[in-house]
Amino acid sequence: MAKINSNYGHLAANYLFPEISGRVAAYQAQHPNVRILRLGIGDTTEPLTAAVLDGIRTRVDQLSRRDTYRGYGDSEGELALRRAIVDSYAERGASIEPDEVFVSDGAKPDSGNIQSIFSPDAIVAVQDPAYPVYVDTNVIAGRAGRFDPATGGHDRIVYMPCTEENLFFPAIPKQKVDLVYLCSPNNPTGMAASREQLEGFVHYARQERAVIIYDAAYAAFIRDPALPRSIYEIEGARECAIEIQSLSKSAGFTGVRLGWSVVPKSLVVEDGGPGALTRLWSRRQNTFFNGASNLAQAGALAALGPEGRAESRKVVDYYLDNAALVRRTLTEMGMVCFGGLNAPYVWARVPRTMKSWDFFDLLLEQAHVVGTPGSGFGPSGEGYFRLSAFGHREDIQLAVDSIRTNLKLG
Ligand SMILES: *Cc1c(COP(=O)(O)O)cnc(C)c1O
């Protein structure tokens, strides 16, 4: 008789997005004439740029003709694209090679799948709050232990609190851990790690032979020139870090689907010398994955070209202006805000008398604006609230006007 993977039973009952939809639907049903403004979702809204569309259309034409049609490609990704990725790192002084780049269908699948090349008993550390994929995929793989409703966490996961005291970047773990997930700029806090902060983790990882899994999905939003955009800008990171990237947020590829992982050959682990992890990830991808869509890869190659990059930068600037508008409005109203300067998320402290969900209800009822309660991203997110800047300007403007006029902070 077949049995299910019982690890699924250890997943936290994270009803964050269904709970949000439920509350919004209930409110809308009671107030059918109210226009609800959604600043809750981390999804892009501006269209693909001209260069990207050109790249995809050209490939569509090639696929339409017998003499230029191509089917399966390299499962690691087209060489031209991997070279373009390598060049984009080289500009930042980060040295990687094409055979260390693995093109994929996105950063979420990669950040979920990467754990499979590590030992089932690896100790995992995560930022708290964080993107839920890192913990949940380790739960499914059996590394997380039980969920404890009292702490809001799993008993075998090492949670690294990101709080106002440490400006939302965690302290180095006191105990020995094997895998460290870092995301910068972070979702949900919108805060980007400094060079010194990353140096601390790289130092720790090299000492412990731990591996950092660095999610740089929001790197394109970094505008402060002093902040690193890739962990490979940090000396020694090639020996201890895997970086995961995506065009989802930087070029509007959330639906097109294109990301990549960099797994350097110089990575070393306790029982594997240089090249071991690169070979395992290659094996993993060749076994489970047949390569990213060739249309998506054509779009990606265009996005990484000079025109594509200039266009994407404008779109990212547009979202950053939205974020600045949200941040300015809340700050002028006396709320304490973080993030939103080098990221598309503003992380607001809710009034001290409230919990994240209380503020969700207040904002919905008074201002008709939907955001995301911080507590949904981990125990340390309680007392905070995420507002997303991925909207059309006119909707963001309506939302901030409504917040300014209607929200009574008591
Ligand atoms: C949106 C997001 C991604 C992107 O995932 P894709 O699968 O490439 O769309 C990755 N990491 C974080 C933290 C994100 O918020």
PDBQT file of the ligand as one rigid body, heavy atoms in Angstrom, charges set to zero:
ROOT
HETATM    1  C1  LIG A 501       9.695  36.807  -6.064  1.00  0.00    +0.000 C 
HETATM    2  C2  LIG A 501      10.829  36.116  -5.380  1.00  0.00    +0.000 A 
HETATM    3  C3  LIG A 501      11.614  35.215  -6.078  1.00  0.00    +0.000 A 
HETATM    4  C4  LIG A 501      11.395  34.996  -7.546  1.00  0.00    +0.000 C 
HETATM    5  O1  LIG A 501      10.992  33.752  -7.845  1.00  0.00    +0.000 OA
HETATM    6  P1  LIG A 501      10.767  33.307  -9.362  1.00  0.00    +0.000 P 
HETATM    7  O2  LIG A 501      10.508  31.865  -9.200  1.00  0.00    +0.000 OA
HETATM    8  O3  LIG A 501      12.033  33.586 -10.101  1.00  0.00    +0.000 OA
HETATM    9  O4  LIG A 501       9.606  34.074  -9.905  1.00  0.00    +0.000 OA
HETATM   10  C5  LIG A 501      12.677  34.605  -5.422  1.00  0.00    +0.000 A 
HETATM   11  N1  LIG A 501      12.955  34.890  -4.141  1.00  0.00    +0.000 NA
HETATM   12  C6  LIG A 501      12.234  35.779  -3.456  1.00  0.00    +0.000 A 
HETATM   13  C7  LIG A 501      12.607  36.104  -2.067  1.00  0.00    +0.000 C 
HETATM   14  C8  LIG A 501      11.141  36.406  -4.044  1.00  0.00    +0.000 A 
HETATM   15  O5  LIG A 501      10.399  37.276  -3.351  1.00  0.00    +0.000 OA
ENDROOT
TORSDOF 0
